Amino acid sequence: MTWVWRGRDDGSDPAAQRWHQVIRPWDASPLTRGRKRPIVVIGYPTDAGVRANLGRTGSADGPAALRTACANLPVPTSHALFDAGDVIGTGDDVESWQSSLAAAVAAVRAGGGTPLVLGGGHDQAFGHWLGTVRAASDGAVVGCINFDAHIDMRSLPGGRANSGTPYSQVHAWSVAHGRPFKYLVLGMQPPHNTPALIHVACGAGAQLVDADAFHPGQEASLLQLIDRFVASVDLVCLSIDLDVFSAAASPGVSAPSPMGIAPDATFRTVVRRIAASGKIAGIEIAECAPSLDIGGRTARLGAAVIDTIVRSFAVAS
Ligand SMILES: [Mn+2]
């Protein structure tokens, strides 16, 4: 990976510093850690899963664009920042990418960090979750909260994973290991999910929250639902698929959502509540495709979402 962390420099006053000035390569050395878990970037530079899902490609370049967009963010006051580089898979073998990511996430968790996965196709969600489970204590319930227009629980064609199947893989793994399946989708779009898929997901125990719930004035019921979900798990893998947002705000994705949610105060209130729960094990931004973007706005939105999360962030142990 080329070190892309560079940007504006307003001097060395800690209150004036930006991510690019303080972020360091992750070496898992205990000496480099602060009191709280540091945030550790991991890139997932592949759109193999998107290609296998017949989507518009481009998210292989997402991690570099998201790093560049994060470079000028103000440094968080309470968390050190590291970059563990990009994971590497074998060509279009999606499972090999997921497996590399799982190993990287587990290593960062074991080393005391909180992974911030930058994608890349949404197939990354299974690697993110699996690595978290591997590093967690035995029996810990690791739930998934996914902001997404899509449920991403489609069946695996020919048994092979793609960007539309990560939570089917989480479900299959959970069933095979006799573990609870805890999955909450926020911002789901009825035009982009068939009734059959909704039926399958609900039958598996997924909780689906329609994009219409993100209406100003409905925050209270949304927050209640999130609190209940978070209380039912030990750890949360938080995923933001950038196609949850309207295509106007987020055009640079494989499958844009004309009627997606706005990155407005309602969204920010909800995401802050999750971030402040103290149960976040890892964060991921998925489906950023710079070649499909307009003036870099999707990558900048991804960075703004990351900043919003990190500011409210209470880490899980
Ligand atoms: Mn998705």
Boltz pocket constraint, residues with backbone or C-beta under 6 A from the ligand:
constraints:
  - pocket:
      binder: B
      contacts: [[A, 122], [A, 148], [A, 149], [A, 150], [A, 152], [A, 163], [A, 241], [A, 286]]
      max_distance: 6.0
